């Protein structure tokens, strides 16, 4: 089955940058749409970025212009470059894989598919 492993989280000062990676295995990576979600303590999990199998992407308004999602179909990885980080970006970040999903589906439908264990991002002075 699909397995996802997130890495790259850590502690960073406001205004700093981090790059998260999601390693995919167990199926045909090229047919999967990948989303990055985050969940802060006491808050609901929210989708912040998604990328389809053909490279189309979209972002939550709260991160647009600061975050960039990309995929490498040879390495079977998806990255989330996070710049100009704010304290409100503090959360556990999760990678999510859904076969054949459209960007509309990723934002409007209930979250489905495979999930990683998450990586902690803390933005603090």
Secondary structure, DSSP 8 states (H G I E B T S, - for coil): --EEEEE--EEE-TT--EEEEEEEESS-GGGEEEEEEEE-TTS--EEEEEE-TTS-EEE-TTTBTTEEEEEETTTTEEEEEE-S--GGG-EEEEEEEEET--HHHHHHS---SEE---EEEEE--
